Amino acid sequence: MIEHALVFGFAAVSLALLMNLWRLVTGPTLMDRVLAADTMVINAIALIILFGIQMRTTVYFEAALLFAMFGFISTVAYCRFVLRGDIIE
């Protein structure tokens, strides 16, 4: 039963990733593209978690945590750059 749930999860997150890719390419404003990139990071984290569940190992969960921290910091830094013109005050 868990295999079917994993297949559905992979399909749903992959579809969401494709829709985010479209928003990243066709976003009318820069902030739309930033939000699409941030959402793509979240979807990539979900794919890493699903893969870790499928492989039955905890290494992927640690990788997803590191990727989440990197994604958050990079989104904040990019938004500061867009709004202020520099990252470090």
C-alpha positions as CSV (number, residue, x, y, z in Angstrom):
1,M,0.0,0.0,0.0
2,I,2.8,2.4,0.8
3,E,4.2,1.9,-2.7
4,H,1.0,3.2,-4.3
5,A,1.0,6.2,-2.0
6,L,4.7,6.9,-3.0
7,V,3.9,6.7,-6.7
8,F,1.0,9.1,-6.2
9,G,3.2,11.4,-4.1
10,F,6.0,11.4,-6.8
11,A,3.4,12.1,-9.5
12,A,1.7,15.0,-7.6
13,V,5.0,16.7,-6.6
14,S,6.4,16.3,-10.0
15,L,3.4,17.9,-11.6
16,A,3.6,20.7,-9.1
17,L,7.3,21.1,-10.0
18,L,6.4,21.4,-13.7
19,M,3.8,24.0,-13.0
20,N,6.3,26.0,-10.9
21,L,8.8,25.7,-13.7
22,W,6.2,27.2,-16.0
23,R,5.6,30.1,-13.6
24,L,9.4,30.6,-13.4
25,V,9.6,31.0,-17.1
26,T,6.5,33.0,-17.9
27,G,6.2,35.0,-14.6
28,P,5.1,38.5,-15.5
29,T,7.1,40.1,-12.6
30,L,10.4,39.4,-10.9
31,M,8.6,38.6,-7.6
32,D,6.6,35.9,-9.4
33,R,9.8,34.3,-10.5
34,V,11.3,34.5,-7.0
35,L,8.2,32.9,-5.5
36,A,8.3,30.2,-8.1
37,A,11.9,29.4,-7.4
38,D,11.2,29.3,-3.7
39,T,8.3,26.9,-4.3
40,M,10.4,24.8,-6.5
41,V,12.9,24.4,-3.6
42,I,10.0,23.2,-1.4
43,N,8.9,20.7,-4.0
44,A,12.5,19.4,-4.4
45,I,12.6,18.9,-0.7
46,A,9.4,16.9,-0.9
47,L,10.9,14.8,-3.7
48,I,14.0,14.1,-1.5
49,I,11.8,13.1,1.4
50,L,9.7,10.8,-0.7
51,F,12.8,9.2,-2.1
52,G,14.1,8.7,1.4
53,I,10.9,7.0,2.4
54,Q,11.2,4.8,-0.7
55,M,14.8,3.8,0.0
56,R,14.1,3.4,3.8
57,T,17.2,5.4,4.9
58,T,17.6,8.5,7.0
59,V,20.4,10.1,5.0
60,Y,18.0,11.7,2.6
61,F,16.1,13.4,5.5
62,E,19.3,15.1,6.6
63,A,20.0,16.2,3.0
64,A,16.5,17.6,2.8
65,L,17.0,19.5,6.0
66,L,20.3,21.1,4.7
67,F,18.6,21.9,1.4
68,A,15.7,23.6,3.2
69,M,18.1,25.7,5.2
70,F,20.0,26.7,2.0
71,G,16.8,27.4,0.2
72,F,15.5,29.7,2.9
73,I,18.7,31.7,3.2
74,S,19.0,32.1,-0.6
75,T,15.4,33.3,-0.9
76,V,15.9,35.9,1.9
77,A,19.1,37.0,0.3
78,Y,17.6,37.4,-3.1
79,C,14.6,39.3,-1.8
80,R,16.9,41.7,0.1
81,F,18.9,42.2,-3.1
82,V,15.8,42.9,-5.1
83,L,14.3,45.3,-2.6
84,R,17.5,47.1,-1.3
85,G,20.1,46.7,-4.0
86,D,22.6,44.9,-1.7
87,I,22.5,41.9,0.6
88,I,24.9,43.0,3.5
89,E,24.2,46.3,5.1
